[in-house]
Amino acid sequence: MEYRIEHDTMGEVRVPKEHFWGAQTQRSLENFMIGEETMPRGVIRAFAYLKKAAAAANRHFRKLDEEKYTVIANACDQILAGEQWQEFPLKVWQTGSGTQSNMNVNEVIAHLAGERIHPNDHVNMSQSSNDTFPSAMNIAAVLAVTEQVLPALRRLAGEFAHLEKENEGIIKSGRTHLMDATPIAFSQEISGWRGMLEETENMLYASLNHLHKLAIGGTAVGTGINAPEGFDVQVTKHLTELTGVEFIPDENKFHALTSKDAYVFAHGALKALAANLMKIANDVRWMASGPRCGLGEIQIPANEPGSSIMPGKVNPTQCEAVTMVAVQVMGNDAAIGIAASQGNFELNVFMPVCAYNFLQSARLLGDVMDSFCTHCVKGIRAERENMENYLNNSLMLVTALSPTVGYENAAKIAKKAFAENISLKEAAMKLKLISEDEFDRLMHYEEMI
C-alpha cells in the first residue's frame, strides 16, 4: 500500500494514498480498533446534508465565497450520492462526542473539494463537533423514521386492513390469559393488530417533533462562539430545503448539547412499536400452531423447511424474526436511556452509541415489518372449521346466560359441563336452571360480538 503524509496539530501521520481522509481520521482508526460496528451511513448522510447547509449559511454571512461554497457543496453531493462510503471507516466506539466522525467528514469533504479547502477553517466553519454531531444524529433519526419505519408500518397496517375485510363474518372463540373467553369476530381480532400499528404511528409522529430541533449554532458549549448570529436559522432553513423535512433551531442550545431526552422519547415510540409487533407475531404463531397438535386457527405461508432432522416440518419463521427484532429494539432502548443520562456539564459524551442503537432499531423495524408483511401476513388464511369447533365447544359461551340465570348459576352450568365432558346445553338442562327454548334464544354467536 502506498501512503501520503498528512498533518494535524499533533504532527505528521501516514495515510493510505488511495483514501480521502486525513490525519485525524487516521489517528482514530489506529487508536480505536474496537469491535466491528462503524458509524452508521445514516449519520454520515446527515452530516453531508448538514455540512452543505452550513456552507450555504456561511456563504450567506459572507464568510465563504461562492467558489469555496460550490466545491464544498459538490463534495457533499458526492457523499449523498453514495459514491464515497468507503471513506468513513471509523468505529462507533470512539470519542463520546463524535468529534472524530465529524472530522472524518470534514477531511473527506476538504479532500474532495480541492487544495484550497481546509477541513477546520472552511468545512467546519462556524461549527463544533459538539453541535454538529447532535444535529446530525437528530437529522439521521428523523430521516430513518420517516423513510424506513413509517412507510413499512403503513404497508403492514394496510395489509391487516385488507385481511380484516376479507375475514368479515367469521366468528371464533376469544381468549384471555391464554384461556377460553367469549366470542369475537376474527375481523375484530385483526382490527386490534391494525389499531396497534396506527396508534404507534401517531406516537412516532408526536416524538419526531422534538427531534426536529437542532443544536447547530451552539458550537462548543452552547454559547455560539465563532458562529455569526442567526447562523442556526440559516442552516436549518437550508436543511429543510435539502431534505424536504422541516428542521428548526433548538432555542436552548445548552439543553440541546447536553441532553438526549428527545432521543429517549422518540426511541420510546420505536420500543412501543416493537412491543406491539411482538404481541402481533406471538398471536399469529399461536393461532397457526399445529398443524395437528396446536390451535390451527389460521394457516400461514410455508416458506422454507423448518427442521434439519424432522422431515416436512414448517415453522413460523417470520414471526420469530419479528420477535427477535423486538427484543433487540428493547435492548437498544435500555442502552439509549442509560447513555442519555450521562450528560456531564455542557455535553453528553455517549452520542455515537445513541445514534448507532437508534438507527439500528429503525432499520430493523422497517425491514422486519416489510418481511413479515410480504412473507407471512399476505398469506394468512382462516381455518374456519377449527375456529367453529373451538367456538361451539367453548364453555365461556355461558356468559350469555348470566344476565338470565345469574352469575353463580351460570358458573354451575360451566363447571358441570366441564366435569362431565358434556355440552353447555346438556348441563343446563340437567341442572334445570333454564328452559331449552330460552337457552336456544340466548345462544346466538353474532349477538355476542
C-alpha positions as CSV (number, residue, x, y, z in Angstrom):
1,M,0.0,0.0,0.0
2,E,1.2,3.5,-0.8
3,Y,1.0,6.3,1.7
4,R,1.0,10.1,1.7
5,I,1.8,12.3,4.7
6,E,-1.0,14.3,6.3
7,H,-0.6,16.5,9.3
8,D,-2.7,17.9,12.1
9,T,-1.9,19.9,15.3
10,M,-0.2,16.8,16.8
11,G,2.2,16.3,13.8
12,E,2.5,14.1,10.8
13,V,0.6,10.9,10.0
14,R,0.9,8.4,7.2
15,V,-2.5,8.0,5.4
16,P,-3.2,5.4,2.7
17,K,-2.8,7.2,-0.6
18,E,-6.0,5.7,-2.1
19,H,-8.3,7.3,0.6
20,F,-9.6,10.8,1.0
21,W,-9.5,11.1,4.8
22,G,-6.8,13.0,6.7
23,A,-4.7,12.8,9.8
24,Q,-7.4,12.9,12.5
25,T,-9.4,10.1,10.8
26,Q,-6.2,8.0,10.6
27,R,-5.4,8.6,14.3
28,S,-8.9,7.5,15.2
29,L,-8.6,4.3,13.1
30,E,-5.3,3.4,14.8
31,N,-6.4,4.3,18.4
32,F,-9.9,2.8,18.4
33,M,-9.6,-0.7,16.9
34,I,-12.7,-1.7,18.9
35,G,-15.4,-4.0,17.5
36,E,-16.8,-4.2,14.0
37,E,-19.5,-1.5,14.3
38,T,-18.8,1.5,12.1
39,M,-20.6,4.9,12.2
40,P,-23.9,4.3,10.5
41,R,-24.4,5.6,7.0
42,G,-27.4,7.4,8.2
43,V,-25.2,9.6,10.4
44,I,-22.7,10.2,7.5
45,R,-25.6,11.1,5.2
46,A,-27.0,13.5,7.8
47,F,-23.5,15.1,8.1
48,A,-23.3,15.6,4.4
49,Y,-26.7,17.5,4.5
50,L,-25.6,19.5,7.5
51,K,-22.2,20.5,6.0
52,K,-23.8,21.6,2.8
53,A,-26.4,23.6,4.7
54,A,-23.6,25.1,6.9
55,A,-21.6,26.1,3.9
56,A,-24.7,27.8,2.4
57,A,-25.2,29.7,5.7
58,N,-21.5,30.7,5.8
59,R,-21.9,32.0,2.2
60,H,-25.0,33.9,3.3
61,F,-22.9,35.6,6.0
62,R,-20.1,36.2,3.5
63,K,-17.7,34.0,5.4
64,L,-17.3,31.7,2.4
65,D,-17.0,33.0,-1.1
66,E,-19.1,31.4,-3.9
67,E,-16.2,29.3,-5.2
68,K,-15.5,27.7,-1.8
69,Y,-19.2,27.1,-1.2
70,T,-19.6,25.4,-4.6
71,V,-16.7,23.0,-4.2
72,I,-17.8,22.1,-0.6
73,A,-21.4,21.6,-1.8
74,N,-20.3,19.4,-4.7
75,A,-18.3,17.3,-2.4
76,C,-21.3,16.9,-0.1
77,D,-23.4,15.9,-3.1
78,Q,-20.9,13.1,-3.9
79,I,-21.3,11.7,-0.4
80,L,-25.1,12.0,-0.6
81,A,-25.0,10.1,-3.9
82,G,-23.4,7.2,-2.1
83,E,-20.1,7.4,-4.0
84,Q,-17.7,7.7,-1.0
85,W,-19.0,5.3,1.7
86,Q,-15.6,3.6,1.9
87,E,-14.2,6.9,3.2
88,F,-16.0,6.7,6.5
89,P,-14.4,3.7,8.3
90,L,-14.5,4.9,11.9
91,K,-15.9,2.8,14.7
92,V,-18.9,3.7,16.9
93,W,-16.7,3.1,19.9
94,Q,-14.7,6.4,19.7
95,T,-14.9,9.7,21.5
96,G,-18.3,10.1,23.0
97,S,-18.8,13.5,21.4
98,G,-18.4,12.0,17.9
99,T,-15.6,14.5,17.2
100,Q,-13.6,12.0,15.1
101,S,-16.5,11.3,12.8
102,N,-17.2,15.0,12.4
103,M,-13.5,15.4,11.4
104,N,-13.7,12.4,9.2
105,V,-16.5,14.1,7.2
106,N,-14.7,17.4,7.3
107,E,-11.4,15.8,6.0
108,V,-13.1,13.9,3.2
109,I,-15.1,16.9,2.0
110,A,-12.0,19.0,2.1
111,H,-10.0,16.5,0.1
112,L,-12.8,16.1,-2.5
113,A,-13.2,19.9,-2.7
114,G,-9.5,20.6,-3.5
115,E,-6.4,22.1,-2.0
116,R,-7.8,25.5,-1.2
117,I,-10.3,24.0,1.3
118,H,-9.3,23.3,4.9
119,P,-11.3,20.8,6.9
120,N,-11.5,23.0,10.0
121,D,-11.3,26.5,8.6
122,H,-13.8,26.0,5.8
123,V,-15.8,22.8,6.1
124,N,-16.2,23.2,9.9
125,M,-16.6,26.9,9.8
126,S,-18.9,28.3,12.5
127,Q,-19.3,24.8,13.9
128,S,-18.1,22.5,16.6
129,S,-18.4,18.7,16.8
130,N,-20.4,19.5,20.0
131,D,-23.2,21.0,18.0
132,T,-22.8,19.2,14.6
133,F,-22.9,15.6,15.9
134,P,-26.1,16.1,18.0
135,S,-27.6,17.8,15.0
136,A,-26.6,15.0,12.6
137,M,-27.9,12.3,14.9
138,N,-31.3,14.1,15.1
139,I,-31.4,14.5,11.3
140,A,-30.5,10.8,10.8
141,A,-33.1,9.7,13.3
142,V,-35.9,11.8,11.7
143,L,-35.0,10.5,8.2
144,A,-34.8,6.9,9.4
145,V,-38.2,7.0,10.9
146,T,-39.8,8.9,8.0
147,E,-38.1,6.9,5.3
148,Q,-37.8,3.4,6.7
149,V,-40.2,2.9,9.7
150,L,-43.3,4.8,8.8
151,P,-43.7,3.6,5.2
152,A,-43.2,-0.1,6.3
153,L,-45.7,0.4,9.1
154,R,-48.3,1.8,6.8
155,R,-47.8,-1.1,4.4
156,L,-48.3,-3.6,7.2
157,A,-51.3,-1.8,8.6
158,G,-52.8,-1.7,5.1
159,E,-52.4,-5.4,4.7
160,F,-54.1,-6.0,8.0
161,A,-56.9,-3.8,6.9
162,H,-57.3,-5.9,3.8
163,L,-57.2,-9.1,5.9
164,E,-59.8,-7.7,8.2
165,K,-62.2,-7.0,5.4
166,E,-61.5,-10.4,3.8
167,N,-62.5,-12.2,7.1
168,E,-65.7,-10.4,8.0
169,G,-68.4,-12.7,9.2
170,I,-66.1,-15.3,10.8
171,I,-66.8,-15.7,14.5
172,K,-64.3,-17.5,16.7
173,S,-63.6,-18.1,20.4
174,G,-61.8,-15.2,22.1
175,R,-59.0,-15.9,24.6
176,T,-57.8,-14.1,27.7
177,H,-55.0,-15.3,29.9
178,L,-54.5,-17.9,27.2
179,M,-57.8,-19.4,28.3
180,D,-61.2,-19.7,26.6
181,A,-63.2,-16.4,26.6
182,T,-66.3,-15.1,25.0
183,P,-66.7,-15.0,21.2
184,I,-65.0,-12.5,18.9
185,A,-65.1,-11.9,15.2
186,F,-61.8,-12.8,13.5
187,S,-62.0,-9.4,11.8
188,Q,-62.3,-7.7,15.2
189,E,-59.2,-9.5,16.3
190,I,-57.3,-8.4,13.2
191,S,-58.6,-4.8,13.8
192,G,-56.7,-4.9,17.1
193,W,-53.5,-5.6,15.3
194,R,-54.2,-2.9,12.8
195,G,-55.1,-0.4,15.6
196,M,-51.8,-1.1,17.4
197,L,-49.8,-0.1,14.3
198,E,-51.9,3.0,13.7
199,E,-51.6,4.1,17.3
200,T,-47.8,3.7,17.3
201,E,-47.7,5.7,14.0
202,N,-49.3,8.6,15.9
203,M,-46.8,8.2,18.7
204,L,-43.9,8.3,16.3
205,Y,-45.2,11.5,14.7
206,A,-45.5,13.1,18.1
207,S,-42.0,12.1,19.1
208,L,-40.4,13.4,15.9
209,N,-41.5,17.0,16.8
210,H,-38.7,17.0,19.4
211,L,-36.0,15.7,17.1
212,H,-36.7,18.4,14.6
213,K,-35.0,20.9,17.0
214,L,-31.2,21.0,16.3
215,A,-28.2,22.0,18.4
216,I,-26.5,23.7,15.4
217,G,-25.3,27.2,16.3
218,G,-24.4,26.3,19.8
219,T,-20.8,25.4,18.8
220,A,-18.5,24.4,21.7
221,V,-20.6,24.8,24.9
222,G,-23.9,26.3,23.7
223,T,-22.8,30.0,23.7
224,G,-22.4,30.1,19.9
225,I,-18.8,31.2,20.0
226,N,-17.3,31.7,16.4
227,A,-20.7,31.4,14.8
228,P,-22.5,34.5,13.4
229,E,-25.8,35.5,14.9
230,G,-28.6,33.8,13.0
231,F,-26.4,31.0,11.8
232,D,-28.7,28.4,13.2
233,V,-31.7,29.8,11.4
234,Q,-29.9,29.8,8.1
235,V,-28.6,26.3,8.5
236,T,-32.0,24.9,9.4
237,K,-33.6,26.8,6.6
238,H,-31.2,25.2,4.0
239,L,-31.5,21.8,5.7
240,T,-35.3,22.0,5.3
241,E,-34.8,22.8,1.6
242,L,-32.3,19.9,1.1
243,T,-34.2,17.2,2.9
244,G,-37.8,18.2,2.4
245,V,-38.2,17.8,6.2
246,E,-38.7,20.9,8.4
247,F,-35.9,21.4,10.9
248,I,-35.7,24.3,13.3
249,P,-33.1,25.6,15.8
250,D,-33.3,24.5,19.4
251,E,-33.9,27.7,21.3
252,N,-31.9,26.5,24.3
253,K,-28.5,25.3,23.0
254,F,-27.3,24.4,26.5
255,H,-30.1,21.9,26.6
256,A,-29.5,20.7,23.0
257,L,-25.8,19.9,23.6
258,T,-26.1,18.1,26.9
259,S,-29.5,16.4,26.8
260,K,-30.6,13.5,24.7
261,D,-34.2,13.4,26.1
262,A,-35.6,13.8,22.6
263,Y,-33.7,10.6,21.5
264,V,-35.1,8.7,24.5
265,F,-38.6,9.9,23.8
266,A,-38.5,9.0,20.1
267,H,-36.9,5.7,20.7
268,G,-39.6,5.0,23.2
269,A,-42.1,5.2,20.4
270,L,-40.0,2.7,18.5
271,K,-40.0,0.4,21.5
272,A,-43.8,0.8,21.7
273,L,-43.9,-0.4,18.1
274,A,-41.6,-3.3,18.9
275,A,-43.8,-4.3,21.8
276,N,-46.9,-4.2,19.6
277,L,-45.1,-6.2,16.9
278,M,-44.1,-8.8,19.5
279,K,-47.7,-9.2,20.5
280,I,-49.0,-9.5,16.9
281,A,-46.3,-12.0,15.9
282,N,-47.0,-14.1,19.0
283,D,-50.7,-14.1,18.3
284,V,-50.1,-15.2,14.7
285,R,-47.8,-18.1,15.6
286,W,-50.0,-19.3,18.4
287,M,-53.0,-19.3,16.1
288,A,-51.0,-21.0,13.4
289,S,-49.6,-23.7,15.8
290,G,-50.0,-27.3,14.7
291,P,-50.7,-28.5,12.1
292,R,-52.4,-31.2,14.2
293,C,-51.4,-30.7,17.8
294,G,-51.8,-26.9,18.1
295,L,-54.6,-24.4,17.8
296,G,-54.6,-24.4,14.0
297,E,-57.0,-21.5,13.6
298,I,-55.0,-20.0,10.7
299,Q,-52.7,-21.1,8.0
300,I,-49.5,-19.1,7.3
301,P,-47.2,-19.5,4.3
302,A,-44.7,-22.4,4.3
303,N,-41.6,-20.5,3.1
304,E,-38.8,-23.0,3.9
305,P,-38.1,-26.3,5.6
306,G,-38.2,-25.9,9.4
307,S,-36.0,-28.7,10.6
308,S,-32.8,-30.5,9.6
309,I,-34.0,-33.7,11.3
310,M,-37.8,-33.7,11.2
311,P,-39.0,-34.1,7.5
312,G,-41.9,-32.0,6.5
313,K,-41.8,-29.6,9.5
314,V,-42.6,-26.0,8.8
315,N,-42.1,-23.3,11.4
316,P,-43.4,-19.7,11.9
317,T,-40.0,-18.2,11.0
318,Q,-41.2,-14.8,10.0
319,C,-42.9,-14.4,13.4
320,E,-39.7,-15.5,15.1
321,A,-37.7,-12.8,13.1
322,V,-40.2,-10.2,14.3
323,T,-39.9,-11.2,17.9
324,M,-36.1,-11.2,17.8
325,V,-36.1,-7.7,16.3
326,A,-38.5,-6.6,19.0
327,V,-36.1,-7.9,21.7
328,Q,-33.2,-6.1,20.0
329,V,-35.1,-2.9,20.0
330,M,-36.0,-3.2,23.6
331,G,-32.3,-3.8,24.4
332,N,-31.4,-0.7,22.3
333,D,-33.9,1.3,24.3
334,A,-32.2,0.4,27.5
335,A,-28.8,1.4,26.1
336,I,-30.1,4.8,24.8
337,G,-31.8,5.5,28.1
338,I,-28.7,4.9,30.1
339,A,-26.5,6.8,27.6
340,A,-28.8,9.8,27.7
341,S,-28.5,10.0,31.5
342,Q,-24.7,10.6,31.2
343,G,-24.7,14.3,30.2
344,N,-22.0,16.0,32.2
345,F,-22.0,19.8,32.4
346,E,-22.1,21.1,28.9
347,L,-22.0,17.9,26.8
348,N,-23.3,14.4,26.6
349,V,-20.5,12.1,25.6
350,F,-22.4,9.0,24.7
351,M,-23.8,10.2,21.4
352,P,-22.3,7.7,19.0
353,V,-23.8,4.8,20.9
354,C,-27.2,6.6,21.0
355,A,-27.1,7.1,17.2
356,Y,-26.0,3.6,16.5
357,N,-28.7,1.9,18.5
358,F,-31.5,4.3,17.3
359,L,-30.7,3.8,13.7
360,Q,-30.3,0.0,14.1
361,S,-33.7,-0.1,15.7
362,A,-35.3,1.9,12.9
363,R,-33.6,-0.1,10.1
364,L,-34.6,-3.5,11.8
365,L,-38.2,-2.4,12.4
366,G,-38.6,-1.2,8.8
367,D,-37.1,-4.3,7.3
368,V,-38.8,-6.8,9.5
369,M,-42.3,-5.2,9.0
370,D,-41.9,-5.5,5.3
371,S,-40.6,-9.1,5.5
372,F,-43.5,-10.1,7.9
373,C,-46.0,-8.4,5.6
374,T,-44.7,-10.0,2.4
375,H,-43.8,-13.5,3.6
376,C,-46.5,-14.0,6.3
377,V,-49.4,-11.6,6.7
378,K,-50.3,-11.6,3.0
379,G,-50.7,-15.4,3.1
380,I,-52.7,-15.7,6.3
381,R,-55.9,-17.8,5.8
382,A,-58.6,-18.6,8.3
383,E,-59.2,-22.3,9.2
384,R,-62.9,-21.9,9.6
385,E,-63.7,-25.4,10.6
386,N,-61.3,-25.3,13.5
387,M,-62.5,-21.9,14.6
388,E,-66.1,-23.1,14.5
389,N,-65.2,-26.3,16.5
390,Y,-63.5,-24.3,19.2
391,L,-66.4,-21.8,19.3
392,N,-69.0,-24.5,19.7
393,N,-67.1,-26.2,22.5
394,S,-66.2,-23.1,24.4
395,L,-67.6,-23.1,28.0
396,M,-67.4,-19.3,28.1
397,L,-70.5,-19.1,25.9
398,V,-72.2,-19.5,29.3
399,T,-71.6,-15.8,29.8
400,A,-74.6,-15.1,27.6
401,L,-76.8,-16.9,30.1
402,S,-75.5,-15.0,33.1
403,P,-78.0,-12.0,32.9
404,T,-80.9,-14.5,32.8
405,V,-79.8,-17.2,35.3
406,G,-77.3,-15.2,37.4
407,Y,-73.5,-15.4,37.6
408,E,-73.4,-18.2,40.2
409,N,-75.9,-20.4,38.3
410,A,-74.0,-19.8,35.0
411,A,-70.8,-20.9,36.7
412,K,-72.6,-24.1,37.9
413,I,-73.5,-24.9,34.3
414,A,-70.0,-24.3,33.0
415,K,-68.4,-26.4,35.8
416,K,-70.8,-29.3,35.3
417,A,-70.3,-29.2,31.5
418,F,-66.5,-29.3,32.1
419,A,-66.6,-32.0,34.8
420,E,-68.9,-34.4,32.8
421,N,-67.4,-33.5,29.4
422,I,-70.9,-32.6,28.1
423,S,-72.2,-29.5,26.2
424,L,-73.4,-26.4,28.0
425,K,-76.9,-27.1,26.8
426,E,-76.9,-30.6,28.3
427,A,-75.5,-29.3,31.6
428,A,-78.1,-26.5,31.7
429,M,-80.9,-29.0,31.1
430,K,-79.7,-31.4,33.8
431,L,-79.5,-28.6,36.3
432,K,-82.9,-27.3,35.2
433,L,-81.8,-23.7,35.5
434,I,-83.2,-22.5,32.2
435,S,-85.7,-23.8,29.6
436,E,-84.5,-25.3,26.3
437,D,-86.3,-22.6,24.3
438,E,-84.7,-19.8,26.4
439,F,-81.3,-21.4,26.1
440,D,-81.6,-21.6,22.3
441,R,-82.8,-18.0,22.2
442,L,-79.7,-16.7,24.0
443,M,-77.1,-18.8,22.2
444,H,-76.7,-16.7,19.1
445,Y,-73.0,-16.0,18.5
446,E,-73.5,-13.0,16.3
447,E,-75.2,-11.3,19.2
448,M,-72.3,-11.9,21.5
449,I,-69.7,-9.9,19.5
